[in-house]
Amino acid sequence: MNEVIKNMLTRVSVRKFTADRVEDEKLKTIVECAKASPTGKNRQMRKFTVVHNREKIQELAKAVSSVLDIPNYRIYDCDALILISFEEDDRFGYCDSSVAIQNIYLAAHALGLGSVWINQLREKCNSPEIRRVLDSFNIPKNHVVCGISAIGYPAEHPEPKTRTEPVEFIN
């Protein structure tokens, strides 16, 4: 089987990570793959913020926990986060960011890393506790965080799930 297709068919969301540090070079490669994804009208308006500091990750987790009233919210104890944001009035922002997130997951999987999409921030970016953390990450106030990719070495290796979405071919 073609390696690219095999990578797509075997990628799964990973929610448990080891304490091992992800190499900076791997994170740079993942971001380059994310940036290579298409954007509407080739506008390239997304912002990628890589947080490779466990204290800062836990600071964000604490803010999200408070705002969403989810006790002990941990962002899966990952080693790194990649936040994908865009200007709130960008009509292509969600689609452009989502396709970048898919590239992040495929690149992470190809590099032996695990990842999972965290999407609780979209409507909560301007909550004071979360905005304070986003400000410290240099995410502009007029940006929406479409998603966060939690990245790390997997502590679990779940099997891909059978997908049941309907498919119809019309000839």
DSSP file with accessible surface (Angstrom, degrees, kcal/mol):
  #  RESIDUE AA STRUCTURE BP1 BP2  ACC     N-H-->O    O-->H-N    N-H-->O    O-->H-N    TCO  KAPPA ALPHA  PHI   PSI    X-CA   Y-CA   Z-CA
    1    1 A M              0   0  160      0, 0.0     5,-0.0     0, 0.0     0, 0.0   0.000 360.0 360.0 360.0 143.4    0.0    0.0    0.0
    2    2 A N     >  -     0   0   94      1,-0.1     4,-2.8     4,-0.1     5,-0.2  -0.290 360.0-130.6 -56.3 135.1    1.2    3.5   -0.7
    3    3 A E  H  > S+     0   0  136      1,-0.2     4,-2.3     2,-0.2     5,-0.1   0.846 104.9  52.3 -62.9 -37.0    2.8    5.0    2.4
    4    4 A V  H  > S+     0   0   91      2,-0.2     4,-2.1     1,-0.2    -1,-0.2   0.950 113.3  43.8 -65.5 -46.0    0.8    8.3    2.3
    5    5 A I  H  > S+     0   0   85      1,-0.2     4,-2.5     2,-0.2    -2,-0.2   0.926 112.2  52.9 -66.1 -41.3   -2.5    6.4    2.1
    6    6 A K  H  X S+     0   0  100     -4,-2.8     4,-1.5     1,-0.2    -1,-0.2   0.917 108.0  52.1 -58.8 -42.3   -1.3    4.0    4.8
    7    7 A N  H  X S+     0   0   30     -4,-2.3     4,-1.1     1,-0.2    -1,-0.2   0.918 110.9  47.5 -60.2 -43.1   -0.5    7.0    7.0
    8    8 A M  H  < S+     0   0   96     -4,-2.1     3,-0.2     1,-0.2    -2,-0.2   0.899 113.6  46.8 -65.6 -40.9   -4.0    8.4    6.4
    9    9 A L  H  < S+     0   0  109     -4,-2.5    -1,-0.2     1,-0.2    -2,-0.2   0.689 116.5  42.9 -78.9 -17.0   -5.8    5.1    7.2
   10   10 A T  H  < S+     0   0   54     -4,-1.5    -1,-0.2    -5,-0.2     2,-0.2   0.527  83.8 111.9-107.0  -6.0   -3.8    4.3   10.3
   11   11 A R     <  +     0   0   37     -4,-1.1     2,-0.3    -3,-0.2    95,-0.1  -0.466  42.2 173.2 -69.4 133.2   -3.8    7.7   12.0
   12   12 A V        -     0   0   26     -2,-0.2   103,-0.5    93,-0.1     2,-0.3  -0.940  38.9 -94.5-134.5 159.7   -5.9    7.9   15.2
   13   13 A S  B     -a  115   0A  34     -2,-0.3     2,-0.5   101,-0.1   103,-0.2  -0.610  37.9-154.5 -74.3 134.0   -6.4   10.4   17.9
   14   14 A V        +     0   0    8    101,-2.6   136,-0.1    -2,-0.3     3,-0.1  -0.954  20.8 172.8-114.3 128.2   -4.1    9.9   20.8
   15   15 A R        +     0   0  107     -2,-0.5     2,-0.4     1,-0.1    -1,-0.1   0.383  63.4  64.0-116.1  -0.4   -5.1   11.1   24.2
   16   16 A K        -     0   0  129    140,-0.1   139,-3.0   136,-0.1   140,-0.7  -0.994  64.0-176.5-129.1 127.2   -2.4    9.7   26.4
   17   17 A F  B     -E  154   0B  22     59,-0.5     2,-0.1    -2,-0.4   134,-0.0  -0.862  23.1-120.7-123.0 154.5    1.2   10.7   26.0
   18   18 A T        -     0   0   40    135,-2.8   135,-0.3    -2,-0.3   137,-0.1  -0.301  33.1-109.8 -79.5 174.7    4.5    9.7   27.6
   19   19 A A  S    S+     0   0   86    133,-0.1    -1,-0.1    -2,-0.1    59,-0.0   0.475  77.6 125.3 -83.9  -1.6    6.7   12.3   29.4
   20   20 A D        -     0   0   97    133,-0.1   133,-0.5     1,-0.1     2,-0.3  -0.303  65.1-116.6 -63.8 141.7    9.3   12.2   26.6
   21   21 A R        -     0   0  137    131,-0.1     2,-0.4     1,-0.1    -1,-0.1  -0.610  21.7-127.5 -81.5 134.0   10.2   15.5   25.0
   22   22 A V        -     0   0    0     -2,-0.3     2,-0.1   129,-0.1    -1,-0.1  -0.642  32.1-110.3 -78.9 133.0    9.3   16.0   21.4
   23   23 A E    >>  -     0   0   90     -2,-0.4     4,-1.8     1,-0.1     3,-0.6  -0.388  15.9-129.5 -66.2 139.3   12.3   17.1   19.4
   24   24 A D  H 3> S+     0   0   86      1,-0.2     4,-2.6     2,-0.2     5,-0.2   0.868 108.1  59.4 -56.2 -38.5   12.2   20.7   18.1
   25   25 A E  H 3> S+     0   0  124      1,-0.2     4,-2.1     2,-0.2    -1,-0.2   0.889 103.9  50.3 -61.3 -37.7   13.1   19.6   14.6
   26   26 A K  H <> S+     0   0   53     -3,-0.6     4,-2.5     2,-0.2    -1,-0.2   0.916 110.0  50.1 -67.3 -40.4   10.0   17.3   14.5
   27   27 A L  H  X S+     0   0    6     -4,-1.8     4,-2.4     1,-0.2    -2,-0.2   0.912 109.8  51.1 -64.2 -39.8    7.8   20.2   15.6
   28   28 A K  H  X S+     0   0  124     -4,-2.6     4,-2.3     2,-0.2    -1,-0.2   0.915 110.2  49.5 -62.9 -41.2    9.3   22.5   12.9
   29   29 A T  H  X S+     0   0   59     -4,-2.1     4,-2.3     2,-0.2    -2,-0.2   0.929 109.7  51.4 -63.2 -42.8    8.6   19.8   10.3
   30   30 A I  H  X S+     0   0    0     -4,-2.5     4,-2.3     1,-0.2    -2,-0.2   0.926 110.4  48.3 -61.4 -43.4    5.0   19.4   11.5
   31   31 A V  H  X S+     0   0   21     -4,-2.4     4,-2.9     1,-0.2    -1,-0.2   0.904 108.8  53.5 -66.5 -38.0    4.4   23.2   11.2
   32   32 A E  H  X S+     0   0  112     -4,-2.3     4,-1.3     1,-0.2    -1,-0.2   0.906 109.3  49.4 -62.1 -38.8    5.9   23.3    7.8
   33   33 A C  H  < S+     0   0   47     -4,-2.3     4,-0.4     2,-0.2    -2,-0.2   0.896 110.6  50.4 -65.7 -39.4    3.5   20.5    6.8
   34   34 A A  H >< S+     0   0    0     -4,-2.3     3,-1.5     1,-0.2    -2,-0.2   0.934 109.5  50.3 -62.8 -44.3    0.6   22.6    8.3
   35   35 A K  H 3< S+     0   0  108     -4,-2.9    -1,-0.2     1,-0.3    -2,-0.2   0.772 101.9  63.7 -66.2 -23.4    1.7   25.7    6.4
   36   36 A A  T 3< S+     0   0   80     -4,-1.3    -1,-0.3    -5,-0.2    -2,-0.2   0.608  81.2 104.1 -76.6 -10.3    1.8   23.6    3.1
   37   37 A S  S <  S-     0   0    6     -3,-1.5    63,-0.1    -4,-0.4    62,-0.0  -0.344  82.5 -94.7 -71.8 153.7   -2.0   23.0    3.3
   38   38 A P        -     0   0   92      0, 0.0     2,-0.3     0, 0.0    -1,-0.1  -0.249  35.7-161.7 -69.3 156.0   -4.2   24.9    1.0
   39   39 A T    >   -     0   0   15     60,-0.1     3,-2.4    61,-0.0     2,-0.1  -0.972  35.9 -86.7-133.1 150.2   -5.9   28.2    1.9
   40   40 A G  G >  S-     0   0   17     -2,-0.3     3,-1.8     1,-0.3     4,-0.1  -0.356 113.5  -7.4 -57.1 125.7   -8.9   29.9    0.2
   41   41 A K  G 3  S-     0   0  159      1,-0.3    -1,-0.3     2,-0.1    51,-0.0   0.734 117.0 -82.6  57.7  21.6   -7.6   32.1   -2.6
   42   42 A N  G <  S+     0   0  113     -3,-2.4    -1,-0.3     1,-0.1    -2,-0.2   0.809  87.4 146.8  54.4  35.9   -4.1   31.3   -1.3
   43   43 A R    <   -     0   0   93     -3,-1.8    -1,-0.1     1,-0.0    -2,-0.1   0.757  38.8-157.1 -74.5 -28.7   -4.4   34.1    1.3
   44   44 A Q        +     0   0  123     -4,-0.1    -3,-0.0     1,-0.1    -1,-0.0   0.912  34.7 151.6  51.7  54.8   -2.3   32.2    4.0
   45   45 A M        +     0   0   60      2,-0.1    42,-0.4    42,-0.0    -1,-0.1   0.368  28.5 110.8 -99.5   4.2   -4.0   34.1    6.8
   46   46 A R        -     0   0   26     40,-0.1     2,-0.4   -11,-0.1    40,-0.2  -0.384  54.7-146.0 -78.4 158.9   -3.6   31.5    9.6
   47   47 A K  E     -B   85   0A  68     38,-2.6    38,-2.4    -2,-0.1     2,-0.5  -0.994   6.7-157.1-124.2 132.3   -1.3   31.9   12.5
   48   48 A F  E     -B   84   0A  40     -2,-0.4     2,-0.5    36,-0.2    36,-0.2  -0.941   7.6-171.2-110.0 124.9    0.5   28.9   14.1
   49   49 A T  E     -B   83   0A  16     34,-2.5    34,-2.9    -2,-0.5     2,-0.6  -0.972   6.6-159.1-119.6 116.8    1.6   29.1   17.7
   50   50 A V  E     -B   82   0A  64     -2,-0.5     2,-0.6    32,-0.2    32,-0.2  -0.861   4.0-168.1 -99.0 121.6    3.8   26.3   19.0
   51   51 A V  E     +B   81   0A   8     30,-3.0    30,-2.4    -2,-0.6    -2,-0.0  -0.949  14.3 168.1-111.4 111.0    3.8   26.0   22.8
   52   52 A H        +     0   0   28     -2,-0.6     2,-0.3    28,-0.2    28,-0.1  -0.421  47.4  95.7-119.5  51.5    6.6   23.6   23.9
   53   53 A N     >  -     0   0   63      1,-0.1     4,-2.2    28,-0.0     3,-0.2  -0.920  60.3-153.2-146.6 112.4    6.6   24.4   27.6
   54   54 A R  H  > S+     0   0   85     -2,-0.3     4,-2.4     1,-0.2     5,-0.2   0.826  96.0  55.6 -62.0 -33.2    4.6   22.2   29.9
   55   55 A E  H  > S+     0   0  164      2,-0.2     4,-1.9     1,-0.2    -1,-0.2   0.927 110.0  45.4 -64.9 -43.1    4.1   25.0   32.5
   56   56 A K  H  > S+     0   0   84     -3,-0.2     4,-2.1     2,-0.2    -2,-0.2   0.873 111.2  53.4 -68.2 -36.0    2.5   27.2   29.8
   57   57 A I  H  X S+     0   0    0     -4,-2.2     4,-2.6     1,-0.2    -2,-0.2   0.934 110.2  47.5 -62.5 -43.7    0.4   24.3   28.6
   58   58 A Q  H  X S+     0   0   74     -4,-2.4     4,-2.6     1,-0.2    -2,-0.2   0.847 106.8  57.5 -69.0 -29.7   -0.9   23.8   32.1
   59   59 A E  H  X S+     0   0   63     -4,-1.9     4,-1.9     2,-0.2    -1,-0.2   0.929 109.8  44.4 -63.6 -43.9   -1.6   27.5   32.5
   60   60 A L  H  X S+     0   0    0     -4,-2.1     4,-2.7     2,-0.2     5,-0.2   0.926 111.9  53.1 -65.0 -43.2   -3.9   27.3   29.5
   61   61 A A  H  X S+     0   0    0     -4,-2.6     4,-2.9     1,-0.2    -2,-0.2   0.909 108.1  50.9 -59.3 -40.9   -5.5   24.1   30.8
   62   62 A K  H  X S+     0   0  165     -4,-2.6     4,-2.2     2,-0.2    -1,-0.2   0.914 110.9  48.1 -63.4 -42.2   -6.2   25.8   34.1
   63   63 A A  H  X S+     0   0    5     -4,-1.9     4,-2.6     2,-0.2     5,-0.2   0.929 113.6  46.7 -64.9 -43.7   -7.9   28.8   32.3
   64   64 A V  H  X S+     0   0    2     -4,-2.7     4,-2.9     1,-0.2     6,-0.2   0.927 110.5  53.6 -64.1 -42.8   -9.9   26.4   30.1
   65   65 A S  H  X>S+     0   0   22     -4,-2.9     5,-1.9    -5,-0.2     4,-0.7   0.919 112.0  45.3 -56.7 -44.2  -10.9   24.4   33.2
   66   66 A S  H  <5S+     0   0   69     -4,-2.2     3,-0.5     3,-0.2    -2,-0.2   0.945 116.0  43.8 -66.8 -48.8  -12.1   27.5   34.9
   67   67 A V  H  <5S+     0   0   34     -4,-2.6    -2,-0.2     1,-0.2    -1,-0.2   0.899 122.0  37.5 -67.6 -40.9  -14.1   28.9   32.0
   68   68 A L  H  <5S-     0   0   47     -4,-2.9    -1,-0.2    -5,-0.2    -2,-0.2   0.485 104.9-126.4 -89.4  -3.1  -15.7   25.7   31.0
   69   69 A D  T  <5 +     0   0  137     -4,-0.7    -3,-0.2    -3,-0.5    -4,-0.1   0.932  59.4 145.7  54.4  48.8  -16.2   24.5   34.6
   70   70 A I    > < -     0   0   67     -5,-1.9     3,-1.2    -6,-0.2    -1,-0.2  -0.926  45.8-135.8-114.7 101.7  -14.4   21.2   33.8
   71   71 A P  T 3  S+     0   0   97      0, 0.0     3,-0.1     0, 0.0    -9,-0.0  -0.275  82.2   6.5 -59.0 141.5  -12.5   20.2   37.0
   72   72 A N  T 3  S-     0   0  146      1,-0.2     2,-0.3   -10,-0.1   -10,-0.1   0.780  78.7-179.6  58.6  33.2   -8.9   18.9   36.4
   73   73 A Y    <   +     0   0   33     -3,-1.2    -8,-0.2   -12,-0.2    -1,-0.2  -0.490   3.0 175.3 -64.2 123.5   -8.9   19.8   32.7
   74   74 A R    >   -     0   0  128     -2,-0.3     3,-1.8    -3,-0.1     4,-0.3   0.436  38.7-127.1-116.9  -3.8   -5.4   18.6   31.6
   75   75 A I  G >  S-     0   0    3      1,-0.3     3,-1.2   -14,-0.1    -2,-0.1   0.910  71.9 -70.3  49.0  39.2   -5.1   19.0   27.8
   76   76 A Y  G 3   -     0   0   74      1,-0.3   -59,-0.5    74,-0.0    -1,-0.3   0.661  69.6 -91.0  60.6  17.4   -4.1   15.4   27.8
   77   77 A D  G <  S+     0   0   60     -3,-1.8    -1,-0.3     1,-0.1    -2,-0.1   0.877  72.8 169.3  49.3  43.9   -0.7   16.1   29.5
   78   78 A C    <   -     0   0    0     -3,-1.2    74,-0.2    -4,-0.3    -1,-0.1  -0.311  42.9-128.2 -81.7 169.8    1.0   16.5   26.1
   79   79 A D  S    S+     0   0    3     72,-1.3     2,-0.3     1,-0.2    73,-0.2   0.752  86.3  16.9 -89.3 -26.5    4.5   17.8   25.5
   80   80 A A  E     - C   0 151A   0     71,-2.0    71,-2.9   -28,-0.1     2,-0.4  -0.987  59.2-155.0-147.1 153.3    3.6   20.4   22.9
   81   81 A L  E     -BC  51 150A   0    -30,-2.4   -30,-3.0    -2,-0.3     2,-0.5  -0.973   3.0-160.0-124.5 144.8    0.6   22.3   21.6
   82   82 A I  E     -BC  50 149A   0     67,-2.0    67,-2.9    -2,-0.4     2,-0.5  -0.983  13.5-161.5-120.9 115.5    0.1   23.9   18.2
   83   83 A L  E     -BC  49 148A   0    -34,-2.9   -34,-2.5    -2,-0.5     2,-0.6  -0.839   1.5-158.1 -96.1 133.5   -2.7   26.5   18.2
   84   84 A I  E     +BC  48 147A   0     63,-2.5    62,-2.0    -2,-0.5    63,-1.2  -0.957  21.6 168.0-114.1 118.3   -4.2   27.5   14.9
   85   85 A S  E     -BC  47 145A   0    -38,-2.4   -38,-2.6    -2,-0.6     2,-0.3  -0.849  13.5-176.3-129.0 165.3   -5.8   30.9   14.8
   86   86 A F  E     - C   0 144A   2     58,-1.8    58,-3.0    -2,-0.3   -40,-0.1  -0.973  43.3 -75.6-153.8 161.7   -7.2   33.3   12.3
   87   87 A E  E >   - C   0 143A  64    -42,-0.4     3,-2.4    -2,-0.3    56,-0.3  -0.405  44.6-124.3 -63.5 136.2   -8.8   36.8   12.1
   88   88 A E  T 3  S+     0   0  113     54,-3.1    -1,-0.1     1,-0.3    55,-0.1   0.741 108.8  50.6 -61.0 -21.8  -12.3   36.6   13.3
   89   89 A D  T 3  S+     0   0  126     53,-0.3     2,-0.8     4,-0.0    -1,-0.3   0.352  78.2 117.0 -98.1  10.5  -13.7   38.1   10.2
   90   90 A D    X   -     0   0   10     -3,-2.4     3,-1.5     1,-0.2     4,-0.4  -0.654  51.6-160.7 -79.1 109.5  -11.8   35.8    7.8
   91   91 A R  T 3  S+     0   0  189     -2,-0.8     4,-0.2     1,-0.3    -1,-0.2   0.711  91.5  45.4 -68.8 -17.1  -14.6   33.9    6.0
   92   92 A F  T 3> S+     0   0   48      1,-0.1     4,-3.0     2,-0.1     5,-0.3   0.438  85.2 102.8 -97.6  -2.1  -12.2   31.1    5.0
   93   93 A G  H <> S+     0   0    0     -3,-1.5     4,-2.4     1,-0.2     5,-0.2   0.861  78.8  45.2 -55.0 -47.6  -10.6   30.8    8.5
   94   94 A Y  H  > S+     0   0   94     -4,-0.4     4,-2.4     2,-0.2    -1,-0.2   0.932 118.0  43.4 -66.0 -43.8  -12.3   27.7    9.8
   95   95 A C  H  > S+     0   0   94     -4,-0.2     4,-2.2     2,-0.2     5,-0.2   0.943 115.3  48.3 -67.0 -46.6  -11.8   25.7    6.6
   96   96 A D  H  X S+     0   0   10     -4,-3.0     4,-1.4     1,-0.2    -2,-0.2   0.903 115.4  45.3 -60.6 -40.5   -8.2   26.9    6.1
   97   97 A S  H  X S+     0   0    0     -4,-2.4     4,-2.3    -5,-0.3    -1,-0.2   0.898 110.1  54.3 -71.5 -38.3   -7.4   26.1    9.7
   98   98 A S  H  X S+     0   0   43     -4,-2.4     4,-2.0    -5,-0.2    -2,-0.2   0.908 107.5  49.1 -64.2 -40.9   -9.1   22.7    9.7
   99   99 A V  H  X S+     0   0   50     -4,-2.2     4,-1.8     1,-0.2    -1,-0.2   0.889 110.4  52.2 -68.6 -32.0   -7.2   21.5    6.6
  100  100 A A  H  X S+     0   0    0     -4,-1.4     4,-2.2    -5,-0.2    -2,-0.2   0.907 106.2  54.1 -66.9 -39.0   -3.9   22.6    8.4
  101  101 A I  H  X S+     0   0    1     -4,-2.3     4,-2.3     1,-0.2    -2,-0.2   0.913 105.2  53.5 -62.0 -40.9   -4.9   20.6   11.4
  102  102 A Q  H  X S+     0   0   83     -4,-2.0     4,-2.4     1,-0.2    -1,-0.2   0.930 108.3  49.7 -60.5 -42.5   -5.3   17.5    9.3
  103  103 A N  H  X S+     0   0   47     -4,-1.8     4,-2.7     1,-0.2     5,-0.2   0.887 107.6  55.3 -63.4 -35.8   -1.8   18.0    7.9
  104  104 A I  H  X S+     0   0    0     -4,-2.2     4,-2.9     1,-0.2     5,-0.2   0.944 109.7  46.0 -60.2 -46.4   -0.5   18.4   11.5
  105  105 A Y  H  X S+     0   0    6     -4,-2.3     4,-2.4     1,-0.2    -2,-0.2   0.907 113.8  47.4 -65.8 -41.5   -2.0   15.0   12.4
  106  106 A L  H  X S+     0   0   26     -4,-2.4     4,-2.4     2,-0.2    -1,-0.2   0.917 114.5  46.7 -67.3 -40.9   -0.7   13.2    9.4
  107  107 A A  H  X S+     0   0   11     -4,-2.7     4,-1.6    -5,-0.2    -2,-0.2   0.931 112.3  50.1 -66.5 -43.8    2.8   14.7    9.8
  108  108 A A  H  <>S+     0   0    0     -4,-2.9     5,-3.0    -5,-0.2     3,-0.4   0.944 112.0  48.0 -59.5 -46.0    2.8   13.9   13.5
  109  109 A H  H ><5S+     0   0   58     -4,-2.4     3,-1.8     1,-0.2    -1,-0.2   0.918 109.1  53.1 -61.0 -43.7    1.7   10.3   12.8
  110  110 A A  H 3<5S+     0   0   71     -4,-2.4    -1,-0.2     1,-0.3    -2,-0.2   0.801 109.1  51.1 -62.7 -26.9    4.4    9.9   10.1
  111  111 A L  T 3<5S-     0   0   52     -4,-1.6    -1,-0.3    -3,-0.4    -2,-0.2   0.282 123.8-102.6 -94.1   8.2    7.0   11.1   12.6
  112  112 A G  T < 5S+     0   0   47     -3,-1.8     2,-0.3     1,-0.3    -3,-0.2   0.677  82.4 124.9  82.2  17.0    5.9    8.5   15.3
  113  113 A L      < -     0   0    4     -5,-3.0    -1,-0.3    -6,-0.2     2,-0.3  -0.700  53.5-131.4-106.1 161.2    4.0   11.1   17.4
  114  114 A G  E     + D   0 152A   3     38,-3.8    38,-1.8    -2,-0.3     2,-0.3  -0.730  25.2 178.5-106.4 160.2    0.5   11.1   18.6
  115  115 A S  E     -aD  13 151A   2   -103,-0.5  -101,-2.6    -2,-0.3     2,-0.3  -0.985  12.8-168.5-155.3 159.8   -2.0   14.0   18.3
  116  116 A V  E     - D   0 150A   2     34,-1.2    34,-2.4    -2,-0.3     2,-0.5  -0.982  27.5-116.8-151.8 145.6   -5.5   15.0   19.2
  117  117 A W  E     - D   0 149A  90     -2,-0.3     2,-0.5    32,-0.2    32,-0.2  -0.727  23.9-167.8 -85.5 126.9   -7.7   17.9   18.2
  118  118 A I  E     + D   0 148A   7     30,-3.1    30,-2.4    -2,-0.5     3,-0.2  -0.972  13.7 167.9-113.5 120.5   -8.8   20.1   21.1
  119  119 A N    >   +     0   0   67     -2,-0.5     3,-0.7    28,-0.2    -1,-0.1   0.167  38.2 109.4-124.2  23.5  -11.5   22.5   20.0
  120  120 A Q  T 3   +     0   0   61      1,-0.2     3,-0.2     2,-0.1     4,-0.2   0.606  69.7  66.7 -76.1  -9.2  -13.0   24.1   23.2
  121  121 A L  T >>  +     0   0    5      1,-0.2     3,-1.5    -3,-0.2     4,-1.0   0.695  68.9  93.3 -88.1 -17.7  -11.5   27.5   22.6
  122  122 A R  T <4 S+     0   0   78     -3,-0.7     3,-0.4     1,-0.3    -1,-0.2   0.861 101.2  25.3 -46.2 -52.7  -13.4   28.7   19.5
  123  123 A E  T 34 S+     0   0  143     -3,-0.2    -1,-0.3     1,-0.2     3,-0.2   0.470 123.2  55.9 -91.6  -0.3  -16.2   30.5   21.4
  124  124 A K  T X4  +     0   0   77     -3,-1.5     3,-1.9    -4,-0.2     6,-0.2   0.310  67.0 109.3-114.7   8.0  -14.2   31.2   24.5
  125  125 A C  T 3< S+     0   0    5     -4,-1.0     9,-0.2    -3,-0.4    -1,-0.1   0.798  82.6  47.3 -57.4 -31.6  -11.1   33.0   23.2
  126  126 A N  T 3  S+     0   0   97     -3,-0.2    -1,-0.3     4,-0.1    -2,-0.1   0.331  76.3 121.0-100.4  10.9  -12.2   36.3   24.7
  127  127 A S  S <> S-     0   0   27     -3,-1.9     4,-3.4     1,-0.1     5,-0.3  -0.544  74.8-120.0 -65.0 135.3  -13.0   35.0   28.2
  128  128 A P  H  > S+     0   0  103      0, 0.0     4,-2.1     0, 0.0     5,-0.2   0.871 109.2  48.5 -52.1 -43.5  -10.7   37.0   30.5
  129  129 A E  H  > S+     0   0   76      1,-0.2     4,-1.2     2,-0.2   -66,-0.1   0.915 118.3  40.2 -64.8 -42.1   -8.8   34.0   31.9
  130  130 A I  H  > S+     0   0    0     -3,-0.3     4,-2.9   -67,-0.2     5,-0.2   0.916 112.3  55.1 -73.2 -42.0   -8.2   32.5   28.5
  131  131 A R  H  X S+     0   0   20     -4,-3.4     4,-3.0     1,-0.2     5,-0.2   0.889 103.2  57.3 -59.9 -37.2   -7.5   35.8   26.8
  132  132 A R  H  X S+     0   0  139     -4,-2.1     4,-1.6    -5,-0.3    -1,-0.2   0.932 111.2  42.3 -60.0 -42.6   -4.7   36.5   29.3
  133  133 A V  H  X S+     0   0    0     -4,-1.2     4,-1.1     2,-0.2    -2,-0.2   0.935 113.6  51.1 -70.5 -43.7   -3.0   33.2   28.4
  134  134 A L  H  <>S+     0   0    0     -4,-2.9     5,-2.4     1,-0.2     3,-0.5   0.887 107.6  54.3 -61.3 -37.6   -3.6   33.8   24.6
  135  135 A D  H ><5S+     0   0   57     -4,-3.0     3,-1.8     1,-0.2    -1,-0.2   0.911 105.0  53.2 -60.1 -41.2   -2.1   37.2   25.0
  136  136 A S  H 3<5S+     0   0   56     -4,-1.6    -1,-0.2     1,-0.3    -2,-0.2   0.748 107.1  52.7 -67.8 -20.6    1.0   35.7   26.6
  137  137 A F  T 3<5S-     0   0   14     -4,-1.1    -1,-0.3    -3,-0.5    -2,-0.2   0.299 117.7-116.3 -91.8   5.4    1.2   33.4   23.5
  138  138 A N  T < 5 +     0   0  126     -3,-1.8    -3,-0.2     1,-0.2    -2,-0.1   0.819  60.4 154.7  62.3  34.0    1.1   36.5   21.2
  139  139 A I      < -     0   0    2     -5,-2.4    -1,-0.2    -8,-0.1    -2,-0.1  -0.833  48.9-113.5 -90.3 120.2   -2.2   35.5   19.7
  140  140 A P    >   -     0   0   51      0, 0.0     3,-1.9     0, 0.0   -54,-0.1  -0.141  15.5-121.2 -57.0 148.8   -3.8   38.7   18.5
  141  141 A K  T 3  S+     0   0  127      1,-0.3    -6,-0.0    -6,-0.0    -2,-0.0   0.766 112.0  57.0 -62.0 -26.7   -7.1   39.9   20.2
  142  142 A N  T 3  S+     0   0   66      2,-0.1   -54,-3.1   -55,-0.0     2,-0.3   0.254  90.6 101.0 -91.3  15.9   -8.9   39.8   16.9
  143  143 A H  E <   -C   87   0A  15     -3,-1.9     2,-0.4   -56,-0.3   -56,-0.2  -0.784  59.5-149.5-103.1 145.8   -8.1   36.1   16.3
  144  144 A V  E     -C   86   0A  18    -58,-3.0   -58,-1.8    -2,-0.3     2,-0.9  -0.912  18.7-131.4-105.3 135.7  -10.2   33.0   16.9
  145  145 A V  E     -C   85   0A   0     -2,-0.4   -60,-0.3   -24,-0.3   -21,-0.1  -0.804  21.9-173.6 -88.2 108.2   -8.5   29.8   17.9
  146  146 A C  E     -     0   0A   1    -62,-2.0     2,-0.3    -2,-0.9   -24,-0.2   0.886  62.7 -26.0 -68.8 -40.1  -10.0   27.2   15.5
  147  147 A G  E     -C   84   0A   1    -63,-1.2   -63,-2.5    -3,-0.1     2,-0.4  -0.990  50.4-130.6-167.9 163.7   -8.3   24.3   17.2
  148  148 A I  E     -CD  83 118A   3    -30,-2.4   -30,-3.1    -2,-0.3     2,-0.7  -0.988  16.2-148.6-123.8 134.4   -5.4   23.1   19.2
  149  149 A S  E     -CD  82 117A   0    -67,-2.9   -67,-2.0    -2,-0.4     2,-0.5  -0.929   9.7-152.9-102.9 115.4   -3.3   20.1   18.3
  150  150 A A  E     -CD  81 116A   0    -34,-2.4   -34,-1.2    -2,-0.7     2,-0.4  -0.780  20.6-169.8 -84.4 130.3   -1.9   18.3   21.3
  151  151 A I  E     +CD  80 115A   0    -71,-2.9   -71,-2.0    -2,-0.5   -72,-1.3  -0.964  21.5 115.2-127.6 141.9    1.3   16.6   20.3
  152  152 A G  E     - D   0 114A   1    -38,-1.8   -38,-3.8    -2,-0.4  -131,-0.1  -0.977  66.5 -63.0 179.1 176.8    3.5   14.0   22.1
  153  153 A Y        -     0   0   42   -133,-0.5  -135,-2.8    -2,-0.3   -40,-0.2  -0.691  64.3-110.9 -77.8 129.0    4.9   10.5   22.1
  154  154 A P  B     -E   17   0B  21      0, 0.0  -137,-0.3     0, 0.0    -1,-0.1  -0.378  27.2-171.4 -68.7 135.4    1.9    8.2   22.4
  155  155 A A  S    S+     0   0   57   -139,-3.0     2,-0.3    -2,-0.1  -138,-0.2   0.404  81.5  39.3 -96.3  -4.6    1.5    6.2   25.6
  156  156 A E        -     0   0   55   -140,-0.7  -140,-0.1     2,-0.0  -138,-0.1  -0.956  65.8-153.9-138.9 156.7   -1.3    4.2   23.9
  157  157 A H        -     0   0  149     -2,-0.3  -143,-0.1    -3,-0.1   -43,-0.0  -0.627  21.0-169.8-133.3  74.3   -1.7    2.9   20.4
  158  158 A P        -     0   0   52      0, 0.0     3,-0.1     0, 0.0    -2,-0.0  -0.296  25.5-112.4 -66.1 151.0   -5.4    2.6   19.7
  159  159 A E        -     0   0  159      1,-0.1  -149,-0.1  -147,-0.0  -148,-0.0  -0.543  39.3 -95.3 -77.8 146.8   -6.6    0.8   16.6
  160  160 A P        -     0   0   56      0, 0.0     2,-0.2     0, 0.0    -1,-0.1  -0.357  44.5-122.5 -59.3 142.1   -8.3    2.9   13.9
  161  161 A K        -     0   0  155      1,-0.1     2,-0.3    -3,-0.1     0, 0.0  -0.587  23.0-104.0 -87.2 150.3  -12.0    2.8   14.2
  162  162 A T        -     0   0  132     -2,-0.2     2,-0.4     2,-0.0    -1,-0.1  -0.576  37.7-137.0 -70.1 130.3  -14.3    1.6   11.4
  163  163 A R        -     0   0  163     -2,-0.3    -1,-0.0     1,-0.1     0, 0.0  -0.750  20.5-174.5 -94.2 138.6  -15.9    4.6    9.8
  164  164 A T        +     0   0  127     -2,-0.4    -1,-0.1     2,-0.1     3,-0.1   0.304  33.1 133.6-118.3   8.4  -19.6    4.5    9.0
  165  165 A E        -     0   0  127      1,-0.1    -2,-0.1     0, 0.0     2,-0.0  -0.332  63.9-105.5 -59.9 140.8  -20.2    7.7    7.1
  166  166 A P        -     0   0  129      0, 0.0     2,-0.4     0, 0.0    -1,-0.1  -0.371  35.1-166.8 -70.0 145.3  -22.3    7.1    4.0
  167  167 A V        -     0   0  113     -3,-0.1     2,-0.4    -2,-0.0     0, 0.0  -0.999   3.9-173.4-131.2 133.1  -20.6    7.1    0.6
  168  168 A E        -     0   0  158     -2,-0.4     2,-0.5     2,-0.0     0, 0.0  -0.996   8.8-158.2-132.2 127.3  -22.4    7.2   -2.7
  169  169 A F        -     0   0  177     -2,-0.4     2,-0.5     2,-0.0    -2,-0.0  -0.910   7.3-165.8-102.1 130.5  -20.8    7.0   -6.1
  170  170 A I              0   0  136     -2,-0.5    -2,-0.0     0, 0.0     0, 0.0  -0.975 360.0 360.0-118.8 118.4  -22.8    8.4   -9.0
  171  171 A N              0   0  200     -2,-0.5    -2,-0.0     0, 0.0     0, 0.0  -0.794 360.0 360.0-105.1 360.0  -21.6    7.4  -12.5
